[in-house]
Amino acid sequence: MNRLATSYLGLDLRSPLVASAGPLTRQPESAVRLQKSGAAAVVLPSLFEEEVVHEEVELDRALEQGAESFAEALDYHPEVRDVESVADRYLATIVEMKKELDIPVIASLNATSSGGWIRFAGSIEEAGADALELNLYRVAADAARTGAAMEASDLGVIREVGTATGLPVAVKISPYYSALASFAVAAVEAGARGLVLFNRFYQPDLDADTRQVLPRLELSRPWELRLPLRWIAILHPQVDGHASLAASSGVHSGIDAAKALLVGADVAMMTSALLQNGREHIATVEKELVAWMEANGYDSVAQLRGSVSYAASDDPAAFERANYLKTLRSWNAPLDLKSKPQPD
Ligand SMILES: Cc1cc2nc3c(=O)[nH]c(=O)nc-3n(C[C@H](O)[C@H](O)[C@H](O)COP(=O)(O)O)c2cc1C
């Protein structure tokens, strides 16, 4: 028996180690190397709503200009239509990966709103993807839009994508929902077969000299796993049997993967660790996970999964607020009391 076997979104995986959406899953050759190193599935980088919508707007404009400006407009149209779009290339990559790989290929759509573009979910299914990850990434910057309105809109997108495809849909969310457990359960009720916790937001920086806003992308650190750990522990008993859970953010080692499984994840996803250490790092993480399971008496991932979740924990409050006080009191580094407070 394969002790690492797990199931994610109804797909049987040889291990819980999955390469998450990022630069290493963009090219089929790179995905083949990930598979060789032991990745049990790959998630393609997202096809972004902006890219699809922008191209469609440009195409419409070109077609309109063609019809207005040229007598030979009818000849012109097929040329414009022949241009390979970002979406076409994305679909072609799925087809190629399905030819080259034995492991499941999960496509990803980045959505900020519902709309006609969601029909791509159907094309992704036709291209042969095994599942679809819906990457809900947005900033709640509009003071006129309430949390309830934004959540309703997100749930609408999940429902719409579910209607557009028969594929199992996982929803990758940020931790910034005001009532995360309620939203997560509503997402499952809206049709999500899995939750990926969490998407990382990248905060832009400011160049003080040029006053320009600069994009900044930093890779994750292992301590960032704590946020998904806490929420997977809390959500596991609430969605178990209805949806899979994936840990994303801060999985760098086999022990990190073990922790994610202990609190109830079905899979542990990695991007930063593979960008830092190379694709072959998956094999190292797998060895570490197996060694940890042996040392701790676990025969299978099934036995390990969720054994320290909120429901199974001797101290469930540790995952909730009570932990806050303990954490604050746990600071025991010597304080530098030499500098005396200044009188007011
Ligand atoms: C360079 C880069 C590109 C990424 N592109 C995507 C993407 O297209 N879609 C997506 O959902 N997540 C994307 N991610 C996020 C990762 O899939 C992952 O959720 C995040 O990096 C946290 O996991 P980690 O700690 O293993 O890196 C990207 C991350 C990086 C570093």
PDBQT file of the ligand as one rigid body, heavy atoms in Angstrom, charges set to zero:
ROOT
HETATM    1  C1  LIG A 401       6.044  34.195  -8.728  1.00  0.00    +0.000 C 
HETATM    2  C2  LIG A 401       4.717  33.676  -8.236  1.00  0.00    +0.000 A 
HETATM    3  C3  LIG A 401       3.644  33.577  -9.110  1.00  0.00    +0.000 A 
HETATM    4  C4  LIG A 401       2.396  33.130  -8.655  1.00  0.00    +0.000 A 
HETATM    5  N1  LIG A 401       1.341  33.037  -9.533  1.00  0.00    +0.000 NA
HETATM    6  C5  LIG A 401       0.135  32.612  -9.076  1.00  0.00    +0.000 A 
HETATM    7  C6  LIG A 401      -0.981  32.498  -9.950  1.00  0.00    +0.000 A 
HETATM    8  O1  LIG A 401      -0.897  32.770 -11.159  1.00  0.00    +0.000 OA
HETATM    9  N2  LIG A 401      -2.160  32.103  -9.431  1.00  0.00    +0.000 N 
HETATM   10  C7  LIG A 401      -2.315  31.774  -8.104  1.00  0.00    +0.000 A 
HETATM   11  O2  LIG A 401      -3.410  31.411  -7.676  1.00  0.00    +0.000 OA
HETATM   12  N3  LIG A 401      -1.272  31.861  -7.253  1.00  0.00    +0.000 NA
HETATM   13  C8  LIG A 401      -0.061  32.269  -7.706  1.00  0.00    +0.000 A 
HETATM   14  N4  LIG A 401       0.991  32.337  -6.844  1.00  0.00    +0.000 N 
HETATM   15  C9  LIG A 401       0.781  31.996  -5.428  1.00  0.00    +0.000 C 
HETATM   16  C10 LIG A 401       1.233  30.563  -5.107  1.00  0.00    +0.000 C 
HETATM   17  O3  LIG A 401       0.476  29.615  -5.838  1.00  0.00    +0.000 OA
HETATM   18  C11 LIG A 401       1.088  30.253  -3.615  1.00  0.00    +0.000 C 
HETATM   19  O4  LIG A 401      -0.280  30.290  -3.249  1.00  0.00    +0.000 OA
HETATM   20  C12 LIG A 401       1.831  31.267  -2.734  1.00  0.00    +0.000 C 
HETATM   21  O5  LIG A 401       3.122  31.529  -3.249  1.00  0.00    +0.000 OA
HETATM   22  C13 LIG A 401       1.976  30.740  -1.317  1.00  0.00    +0.000 C 
HETATM   23  O6  LIG A 401       2.586  29.468  -1.278  1.00  0.00    +0.000 OA
HETATM   24  P1  LIG A 401       4.156  29.259  -1.006  1.00  0.00    +0.000 P 
HETATM   25  O7  LIG A 401       4.425  29.686   0.372  1.00  0.00    +0.000 OA
HETATM   26  O8  LIG A 401       4.365  27.790  -1.229  1.00  0.00    +0.000 OA
HETATM   27  O9  LIG A 401       4.880  30.084  -2.010  1.00  0.00    +0.000 OA
HETATM   28  C14 LIG A 401       2.244  32.763  -7.293  1.00  0.00    +0.000 A 
HETATM   29  C15 LIG A 401       3.345  32.839  -6.429  1.00  0.00    +0.000 A 
HETATM   30  C16 LIG A 401       4.567  33.274  -6.878  1.00  0.00    +0.000 A 
HETATM   31  C17 LIG A 401       5.717  33.340  -5.908  1.00  0.00    +0.000 C 
ENDROOT
TORSDOF 0
